Structures are given as C-alpha cells and as structure tokens.
C-alpha cells in the first residue's frame, strides 16, 4: 500500500510540473499578445489622429509633434535595444510617412492609377514638400487631394522566448522584433 501511495504522489508531481509549465507559457503569451494589441491600437489611433490633422491643413512641425507625443509601452527604444523605456525619444524607431496624391484615392479600383505627387509640387510647409522655396506658390496640396499617412513601429519586441516562434523568430536570434504599422487615407480639406 505504501509503495502505491508514493508512486501516485510522484505521478502527481510530474503531472503538476507539466501543467504548470503550460500554464506559465500561456500566461506569458497572454501578456505578450496584450502588449502587442495595446501598442497596435495606440499606433492605429495615432495614425488616424495625424491623418485628420493633415487633412485639415496640419503642417510638418504639427504632424511631427503629434507623432512624438505617442506613448507606446513595450516598444524598444532602439531596434535590438534593451527593453528599458517607452516610445518617442530621439532614438526610437517610429516612422511617420505622409504622402499627398493628386485628387485620387490610393488603392481605389479602376484607371487611372493613383501616383504620389512629386515633392516639387507640394508646398514646403507640408510633409514631404519641396525645399526649393516655392511656398506658398506650390500648387499642392489643394482641396480634394488625398493624404495617406503611414505610421509604423518596427521595434516592438516579443519578450517571451517560447512565444517568439509564433512571430516567425527562431531560437538563434537574440531579439524578436515585430513591425506594427497602420495607414489612414483622408481627403485634404485645407485650413
């Protein structure tokens, strides 16, 4: 009788170890996915806000200031850097791109294809505009032009090593960074 009880206790300890390992892995995965989802929601919301500001005539310094105000927990301060801080310092890898289109909607079906405006056509006060000094005589942006804002964070690091394979990282990499990106397209309405 005594030997059977010892075997059952040993078996219970082994089963508990297996279940506990799976439970801990699941908890870390939930935390990593939670950080990822939270960062993507913040990035997406910031993209819409910046696109809205650009569509009503927001100029280059205004848009850059809005991008610098975005706080994203769980974003590494440098690509392959340590997990030591939050977003939007001078070394962060947040990338803001604003593209103006000549009265067409990017990605819309049918001819003609939508091509970005040449920087020489965009007033230098606006994002991506020409620095040739044509402000305010550059012809664009004008009411009806489209603005596409893309905001991306390539430095989001997955912390849990056992979760990294789900993001395409193998065990040989020291860090597993995931690129988060969001785009918004709006019509330019002017100031």
C-alpha positions in Angstrom: 0.0 0.0 0.0 2.8 2.4 0.9 4.6 1.9 -2.4 1.4 2.7 -4.4 0.8 5.9 -2.5 4.4 7.1 -3.2 4.0 6.3 -6.9 0.8 8.3 -7.0 2.4 11.3 -5.3 5.3 11.2 -7.7 3.0 10.9 -10.6 1.0 13.9 -9.3 4.2 16.0 -9.0 5.2 15.2 -12.6 1.7 16.0 -13.9 1.6 19.2 -11.9 5.0 20.2 -13.4 3.7 19.6 -17.0 0.5 21.5 -16.3 2.3 24.4 -14.5 4.7 24.8 -17.4 1.9 25.0 -19.9 0.0 27.4 -17.7 3.1 29.7 -17.3 3.7 29.7 -21.1 0.0 30.6 -21.6 0.2 33.5 -19.1 3.4 34.9 -20.8 1.8 34.6 -24.2 -1.3 36.5 -23.0 1.0 39.3 -21.6 3.0 39.5 -24.9 -0.2 39.5 -27.0 -1.7 42.1 -24.7 1.3 44.4 -25.2 1.2 43.8 -28.9 -2.5 44.6 -29.2 -2.2 47.6 -26.9 0.6 49.0 -29.0 -1.2 48.4 -32.3 -4.3 50.1 -31.0 -2.3 53.1 -29.9 -0.5 53.2 -33.2 -3.7 52.9 -35.2 -5.4 55.6 -33.2 -2.4 57.9 -33.6 -2.3 57.3 -37.3 -6.0 58.4 -37.6 -5.4 61.5 -35.5 -2.3 62.5 -37.5 -4.2 61.9 -40.8 -7.1 64.0 -39.5 -4.7 66.8 -38.6 -3.0 66.6 -42.0 -6.4 66.6 -43.8 -7.3 70.0 -42.3 -4.0 71.6 -43.2 -1.7 70.4 -40.4 1.9 71.3 -41.4 5.1 69.4 -41.0 6.0 70.6 -37.4 2.5 69.9 -36.1 2.4 66.3 -37.5 5.9 65.6 -36.2 4.9 66.9 -32.8 1.9 64.6 -32.7 4.0 61.6 -33.7 6.5 62.4 -30.9 3.6 62.5 -28.3 2.6 58.9 -29.0 3.4 56.7 -25.9 3.7 53.0 -26.7 4.5 50.7 -23.8 6.5 47.6 -24.8 8.3 49.3 -27.7 12.0 49.0 -27.5 13.8 52.3 -27.6 16.2 51.0 -30.2 15.9 48.3 -32.7 17.7 45.4 -31.0 18.0 47.5 -27.9 17.0 46.5 -24.4 13.5 46.8 -23.0 14.2 49.9 -20.9 11.8 52.6 -21.8 8.8 53.9 -23.6 8.4 55.4 -27.0 9.2 58.6 -28.6 12.7 59.6 -27.5 15.4 60.6 -30.0 16.5 57.0 -30.8 13.1 55.4 -31.2 12.2 53.6 -34.4 8.8 55.1 -35.0 8.5 56.1 -38.7 5.9 58.6 -39.9 5.3 58.9 -43.6 2.8 61.3 -45.2 2.1 61.2 -48.9 0.0 63.5 -51.0 -2.0 62.3 -54.0 -3.5 64.5 -56.8 -7.2 64.1 -56.3 -7.3 60.4 -56.3 -7.8 57.7 -53.7 -4.8 55.3 -53.2 -5.8 51.7 -53.7 -9.1 52.5 -55.4 -10.1 50.2 -58.2 -10.1 51.3 -61.8 -8.0 53.6 -64.0 -6.1 55.8 -63.8 -3.6 54.5 -61.3 -3.0 56.8 -58.3 0.5 58.1 -58.1 2.0 60.3 -55.3 2.6 63.9 -56.1 6.2 64.9 -56.9 7.8 66.8 -53.9 8.3 69.8 -56.2 4.6 70.1 -56.5 3.9 70.1 -52.7 4.3 73.3 -50.6 7.4 73.0 -48.4 5.3 73.8 -45.3 3.6 70.5 -45.7 5.1 67.0 -45.1 7.3 65.8 -47.9 7.1 69.2 -49.7 9.8 70.7 -51.8 12.6 72.7 -50.1 13.0 74.8 -53.3 11.3 77.8 -51.6 8.1 77.7 -53.6 5.9 78.2 -50.6 3.1 79.5 -50.8 3.1 79.3 -54.6 3.4 75.5 -54.9 0.2 74.1 -56.4 -0.5 71.4 -53.9 -2.0 70.4 -51.6 -5.4 71.7 -52.7 -8.9 70.8 -51.6 -9.7 67.4 -53.0 -6.2 65.9 -52.9 -5.8 62.7 -50.9 -3.4 62.3 -48.0 -2.1 58.9 -46.9 -0.5 58.7 -43.5 1.5 55.6 -42.6 2.9 55.2 -39.1 5.0 52.2 -38.2 6.9 50.9 -35.3 9.4 48.2 -36.4 11.0 47.8 -32.9 8.2 46.1 -30.9 10.0 43.3 -29.1 8.4 40.0 -28.2 9.7 39.3 -24.7 8.8 35.6 -24.1 11.3 33.2 -25.8 8.7 30.5 -26.0 6.2 32.8 -27.8 8.7 34.0 -30.4 8.2 31.2 -32.9 4.6 32.3 -33.4 6.1 35.6 -34.8 8.5 33.8 -37.1 11.6 34.1 -35.0 13.8 31.1 -34.4 15.9 30.4 -31.3 19.1 31.6 -32.9 18.0 35.3 -32.8 18.8 37.3 -29.6 15.8 39.5 -30.2 12.4 39.1 -31.9 11.1 42.4 -33.2 7.7 42.7 -34.8 6.7 45.5 -37.1 3.5 47.3 -36.3 2.1 49.5 -39.0 -1.1 51.4 -39.7 -2.3 53.6 -42.6 -5.1 56.1 -43.0 -6.2 57.9 -46.1 -8.2 61.1 -46.0 -9.2 63.9 -48.3 -7.4 67.2 -47.9 -9.9 69.9 -46.8 -7.4 72.8 -46.4 -7.1 75.1 -43.4 
